[in-house]
Amino acid sequence: MPDVPRDVDPRRRLAGGAARGDRGGAAVTGQPRARAEEVVVTACPDGPLLVRGPARLVDQEGNEIERHRATVALCRCGGTAIPPWCDGTHKVNGYRSGDDDGRSTASEAGTGA
């Protein structure tokens, strides 16, 4: 095992020598972590877009939309009562993201925006 800094309990070390809570390297699952300044947008199947990182969100007029969380969920179904944020309406309005499995989107089916 690599040398452990004195301020880190050796029992809190992960495979590869990284300390739990360490911001660098890969997560326990083996998935790479996003850098603190990096923006990552993830399209959830049949759900919202998850935006992680310091993305600047603006409305159609260019006004900044204030974020209160580091990760936000943006509605894709058009049915939310709190735009642009997802409120879970996609679960009840039949929204389908149209991912590569042949399903249509809610807007194509006439149920979304």
C-alpha positions, 0 to 999 in steps of 0.5 A: 500500500502506498504511503498514507498521509498522517491525516488519513486513517489507513482504513479509509483508503480505497483501492489504488491508494486514494482516500475516501472523499478524495476529489481526484481519480475514479469513484469506487464504481470505477466511473471517472469523476467529473472535474470540479469545473467540468459540466456534464449533462446526462439524458435520463431515459424517459426523464429529465436532463441532469446538469452537473457542474457550473453550467450557466442556464439562461431563459429564451431572453438571455436572462440567467436562471438562478440555480440553488443546487450543484446538480439540477434536473431540466424537464424534457417532457414539457409537462412540468409545473415548475419550468425549467425544472423537472417535477416528475410529471414525465412519469405520469404523462407518458413521455418517452425519450425516443432513445434508440429502442424505437419509442417515440417522444411525447411531443411526437405522440402529441402529449408534450410540448 
